[in-house]
Amino acid sequence: MQSEIFCQIGDTSRDIYFIFNYGTKEFDYLGPAFEPIFGFDRHSVKENPIKIIDFVHPEDVNLVLEFYRESSQEAVNRKYEFRIIDAEQNTKYIRVSAYPMKKDGKLSCISGIAEDVSVAKHNNFHIEKINARKNTTLEIVSHDLKEPMAMISMAVSDLLKDKLFEGQDRILTSLTFIQDMCERNILLIRNLINHEFLRSSEIEIRKERADLVSEIRDVLGFYKKAESNLFRNFIFTCEEEKLYAAIDSMKLMQVINNLISNSIKFTEINGTISVHVEDNGENALITVSDDGIGIPEHLQPFIFDRFGVAMRDGLNGEDSWGLGMAIAQAIVKLHNGKIWLESVENMGAKFFIEIPK
């Protein structure tokens, strides 16, 4: 009776309701929504389920086979996402909620619902891209604004110290005003960046399968476009064309932004900042390195402490470390990963992030 109700709902639903018989390896039931989503006759698939693999995106085939193994052998209730290419060559995102059913202690069938979540997925993708670009732009703009303001503030400070305008109250008042406005705006920019990073860390992560190579190349692309303004060289390297991992893209890219931002602060003009991504077996390894002034050995154990003794100003007076590195470490840990550094003073610094794929 319950299976009849399930099938009746499936007959009228826009989602694909299914019952896969584990014994016969055929679908006892496959809802009519299969045809508009896949663009293919459901009856031929019903008796020959392996045909579904022909529709799975080539990069996701092994993933789907692993999903099937997990559902059938471990008998766990899970939600899975993968891509298909339908009969009209459209790429779609499918979310499957699978429920293995046992009879007499043995797996008898896998029931579930498959949804076409392409629209939501594409909307999410664009929102995350906009957020990632917004964070990168904020970092770049902060450098563009902070450095000249810091230099103006230092120049005014020298004029005030030299007492060139002693007794000229109007000029002294104007210089003091300029210095105060520079410091206020530097603080405003600093607080804006810190607020964005702090707010991001307070939200729970939502991991989805994403291409690390594409995500990081996109972030670094903005820095490369701004090379002439930032006066640093940016390099991205990876032997893999694609490298998938389960990540919260927006938050992990914010960590990458933070590491690049710190590298800019401690790298001389015309210095080089590099990002490298590699496949490390079960893990993905991301390296952010520079040829800057490095980190003194006695400060290295405290880099990831909140407001630790490792806090120090950048080459142009920019603040650094503080909460930023502590939050970066927290976000990496939420990905079940780890972050560490290697550095020799005056010979640059390397930060490593390793996360499970």
C-alpha positions in Angstrom: 0.0 0.0 0.0 2.8 2.4 0.9 4.7 1.7 -2.3 1.4 2.4 -4.2 1.1 5.8 -2.6 4.8 6.5 -3.4 4.2 5.6 -7.0 1.0 7.7 -7.2 2.9 10.7 -6.0 5.7 10.0 -8.5 3.2 9.8 -11.3 2.3 13.5 -10.7 5.6 14.9 -9.5 8.1 17.0 -11.5 10.8 15.1 -9.7 11.8 11.6 -10.6 10.5 9.0 -8.0 12.2 5.6 -8.3 12.4 2.2 -6.7 15.5 0.2 -7.8 15.3 -3.5 -7.2 18.8 -4.6 -5.9 18.1 -8.2 -6.6 17.1 -7.9 -10.3 19.2 -4.8 -10.9 16.1 -3.2 -12.6 13.8 -0.4 -11.7 10.5 -1.6 -10.2 9.3 1.9 -10.6 10.7 5.0 -12.5 8.5 8.1 -12.5 7.5 9.9 -15.7 9.5 13.0 -14.8 12.5 11.0 -16.0 11.7 11.8 -19.6 11.5 15.7 -19.5 14.6 15.8 -17.3 16.8 13.3 -19.2 15.0 13.7 -22.6 14.9 9.9 -23.0 12.4 7.1 -22.9 12.1 5.9 -19.3 10.9 2.4 -20.2 14.1 1.4 -21.9 16.1 2.6 -18.9 13.6 0.9 -16.5 14.8 -2.5 -17.5 18.4 -1.5 -18.3 19.5 1.0 -15.6 23.1 1.0 -16.8 22.0 3.2 -19.7 21.8 6.1 -17.2 25.6 6.1 -17.1 25.6 7.2 -20.8 24.0 10.5 -19.6 26.3 11.2 -16.7 28.9 13.9 -17.3 32.3 12.2 -18.1 33.9 13.9 -15.1 31.2 12.6 -12.7 31.0 8.9 -13.8 33.4 7.6 -11.1 31.5 9.8 -8.6 28.1 8.2 -9.5 29.6 4.7 -9.3 30.9 5.5 -5.8 27.5 6.8 -4.8 26.0 3.5 -6.0 28.6 1.5 -4.1 28.0 3.5 -0.9 24.2 3.2 -1.1 24.2 -0.6 -1.9 27.1 -1.8 0.3 27.0 0.6 3.2 23.2 1.0 3.1 23.3 4.7 4.2 20.7 7.3 3.5 22.4 10.1 1.6 21.9 13.0 -0.8 24.1 13.0 -3.8 24.7 15.5 -6.6 26.1 15.0 -10.0 25.9 16.3 -13.5 24.2 14.8 -16.6 24.2 15.7 -20.2 20.6 15.2 -21.5 19.5 14.1 -24.9 19.7 17.7 -26.2 23.3 18.1 -24.9 22.3 20.4 -22.0 24.3 20.0 -18.8 22.0 19.6 -15.8 22.6 19.2 -12.1 20.8 16.3 -10.4 20.3 15.8 -6.7 19.4 12.3 -5.6 18.0 11.4 -2.2 18.6 7.7 -1.8 17.1 5.4 0.8 18.3 1.8 0.9 15.6 -0.6 2.1 16.4 -3.9 3.9 14.3 -7.1 4.1 15.4 -9.9 6.5 18.6 -8.0 7.1 19.6 -7.8 3.5 19.3 -4.9 1.0 16.2 -5.4 -1.1 15.8 -2.1 -2.9 16.9 1.6 -3.1 14.1 4.0 -3.2 14.4 7.7 -3.7 13.8 11.0 -5.5 15.9 12.7 -8.1 15.5 16.5 -8.6 16.7 18.7 -11.4 18.4 21.5 -9.3 20.2 23.2 -12.3 18.5 26.6 -11.9 19.3 26.8 -8.1 22.8 25.5 -8.8 23.5 28.1 -11.5 22.1 30.9 -9.3 24.2 29.8 -6.4 27.3 29.6 -8.6 26.8 33.2 -9.9 26.2 34.5 -6.3 29.4 32.8 -5.1 31.3 34.1 -8.0 30.1 37.6 -7.3 30.9 37.3 -3.6 34.4 35.9 -4.4 35.1 38.7 -6.8 33.8 41.3 -4.4 36.2 40.0 -1.7 39.1 40.0 -4.1 38.2 43.5 -5.3 38.0 44.7 -1.7 41.5 43.4 -1.1 42.9 45.0 -4.2 41.2 48.3 -3.6 42.3 48.3 0.0 46.0 48.1 -1.2 45.4 50.7 -3.9 44.0 53.1 -1.3 46.0 52.2 1.9 49.5 52.5 0.4 49.2 56.1 -1.0 47.3 57.2 2.1 50.0 55.7 4.3 52.7 57.5 2.2 50.8 60.8 2.4 50.5 60.4 6.2 54.2 59.6 6.5 55.1 62.7 4.4 52.9 65.0 6.5 54.4 63.5 9.7 57.9 64.4 8.4 56.8 67.9 7.6 55.4 68.3 11.1 58.6 66.9 12.8 60.9 69.2 10.8 59.1 72.2 12.2 59.3 74.0 8.8 56.0 75.7 9.4 56.4 76.5 13.0 54.3 79.5 13.9 52.1 79.2 10.8 49.0 77.9 12.5 46.9 77.7 9.4 49.3 75.4 7.6 49.9 73.3 10.7 46.2 72.9 11.2 45.8 71.8 7.5 48.7 69.3 7.7 47.3 67.8 11.0 43.9 67.6 9.3 45.4 65.7 6.3 47.2 63.3 8.5 44.1 62.7 10.6 41.9 62.0 7.5 44.5 59.6 6.1 44.7 57.6 9.3 40.9 57.6 9.6 40.4 56.3 6.1 43.2 53.6 6.5 41.3 52.5 9.7 38.0 52.5 7.8 39.4 50.3 5.0 41.0 48.0 7.5 37.8 47.6 9.5 35.8 46.9 6.3 38.1 44.1 5.2 38.2 42.6 8.8 34.4 42.8 9.0 33.9 40.9 5.8 36.3 38.2 6.9 34.8 37.9 10.4 31.3 37.8 9.1 32.2 35.0 6.7 33.8 32.9 9.5 30.6 33.1 11.6 28.5 31.3 9.0 28.5 27.5 8.9 30.3 26.1 5.9 28.3 24.5 3.1 30.6 22.1 1.2 29.9 21.3 -2.4 32.0 19.6 -5.1 34.0 22.3 -6.9 36.9 22.6 -9.3 39.8 24.1 -7.2 41.8 24.9 -10.3 39.0 27.0 -11.8 38.1 28.7 -8.5 41.7 29.7 -7.6 42.6 30.7 -11.2 39.6 33.0 -11.2 40.7 34.6 -7.9 44.3 35.1 -9.0 43.0 36.5 -12.4 41.8 39.7 -10.6 45.2 40.2 -9.0 47.0 39.7 -12.3 44.8 42.3 -13.9 45.8 44.7 -11.1 49.6 43.9 -11.3 50.5 47.4 -12.6 48.7 49.0 -9.6 49.9 46.5 -7.0 53.5 46.5 -8.3 53.8 42.8 -7.8 53.9 39.8 -10.1 51.3 37.0 -9.7 51.8 33.4 -11.0 49.4 30.5 -11.0 50.6 26.9 -11.7 48.9 23.5 -11.7 49.6 20.3 -13.6 45.9 19.3 -13.5 43.3 20.8 -15.8 40.7 20.2 -13.2 40.9 19.1 -9.5 37.6 18.5 -7.7 37.2 18.8 -3.9 34.3 19.2 -1.5 34.6 22.8 -0.4 32.7 25.9 0.7 34.0 27.8 -2.3 33.3 31.3 -1.0 35.0 30.8 2.3 38.0 28.9 1.1 38.6 31.5 -1.6 38.5 34.1 1.1 41.3 32.3 2.9 43.3 32.3 -0.4 42.6 36.1 -0.7 43.8 36.6 2.9 47.1 34.7 2.2 47.7 36.7 -1.0 46.9 39.9 0.7 49.5 39.2 3.4 52.0 38.2 0.8 51.5 41.6 -0.9 52.1 43.4 2.5 55.5 41.7 3.0 56.8 41.5 -0.5 58.9 44.3 -2.0 57.8 46.2 -5.2 58.3 44.0 -8.3 58.3 40.9 -6.1 56.6 37.7 -7.0 53.6 36.0 -5.4 52.8 32.4 -6.6 49.9 30.1 -6.1 50.3 26.4 -6.9 47.7 23.6 -6.8 48.4 19.9 -6.9 46.8 16.6 -6.6 48.2 14.8 -3.5 46.3 11.5 -3.7 43.4 11.7 -1.4 44.1 15.4 -0.7 44.5 18.6 -2.7 47.5 20.8 -1.8 47.4 24.6 -2.3 50.6 26.6 -1.8 50.8 30.4 -1.6 54.3 31.6 -1.6 56.3 34.9 -2.0 59.8 36.2 -2.2 59.3 38.8 0.4 60.9 39.5 3.8 59.8 36.2 5.3 58.7 35.5 8.9 61.3 35.5 11.7 61.6 32.0 13.2 60.7 33.2 16.7 57.3 34.5 15.4 56.3 31.4 13.3 54.7 29.4 16.2 52.3 32.3 16.9 51.2 33.2 13.3 47.8 31.5 13.7 47.1 32.9 17.2 44.4 35.5 17.6 46.0 38.9 18.4 49.3 37.0 19.1 52.8 38.3 19.3 53.3 37.6 15.6 51.3 40.7 14.7 53.4 43.2 12.8 53.1 46.0 10.3 53.6 45.5 6.5 56.4 47.1 4.5 54.2 50.2 4.0 52.8 50.3 7.5 49.8 48.0 6.8 48.5 45.9 9.6 48.6 42.1 9.3 48.1 38.7 10.9 45.7 39.5 13.9 42.4 37.8 13.5 43.0 37.0 9.8 45.3 34.0 10.1 43.3 32.6 13.1 40.1 32.7 11.0 41.9 31.2 8.0 43.0 28.3 10.1 39.5 27.9 11.5 37.9 27.8 8.0 40.5 25.2 6.8 39.8 23.0 9.9 36.1 23.1 9.1 37.1 21.6 5.7 38.9 18.8 7.7 42.1 20.2 6.4 45.3 21.7 7.8 47.3 24.8 7.2 51.0 25.4 7.9 53.9 27.5 6.9 57.6 27.4 5.9 59.7 30.6 6.0 63.3 31.8 6.2 63.7 35.4 7.1 64.5 37.6 4.1 63.9 34.7 1.8 60.1 34.7 1.5 57.3 32.6 3.0 55.2 29.6 1.9 51.8 28.8 3.3 50.3 25.3 2.6 46.7 24.3 2.7 45.8 20.6 2.5 42.2 19.5 2.2 40.6 16.2 1.5 39.2 15.8 -2.0 
